[in-house]
Amino acid sequence: MSYELNLQCVTGKASGDLSSYQYYPVSKNSSGEYAVVRTLGARIDGILQNVPAARGRGALLGVGGISKAKVNTSAAGTAISIGDSLICGSTAGTLAKSSTGGTAYRFARAEEAASTSTANSALLLAVRITNEGPTSTA
């Protein structure tokens, strides 16, 4: 069961209707607004905590502590274990288990385990936001 604990948040503006993306990873775009991250291994600024329904509305981002987050175990094809590093895992904008090596931006660690999904459905999981950065610089 997912949970939140000692969550530190910041606010900003939504880039559009994000009402379907609560608990998804977001990042600031070139306009200074927050949008769902949809690039494998990309930098993540926070986990969206609310449901802004239009561009310019307030976006609340979890940036530290333990947050609920959408994860997809079918994106990486492996189950998630407690302590696994998590990255932006797919174009669907969910988090997934980080593979070793590469320059993927490790944003969080799993606080709960999740078995491999057979469908492309996102699961809600508790994660510790760590902002560890790239897995390597090579």
ABEGO torsion letter per residue (X at the ends): XBBBBGBBBBBBBBAEBAAAABGBBBBBBAAGBBBBBABBGBBBAEBBABBBABBGBBBBBBABEBBBBBBBAAAAGBBBBBGBBBBBABAAGBBBBBBBEEABBBABBBABBBBBBABABBBBBBBBBAGAEBABAX
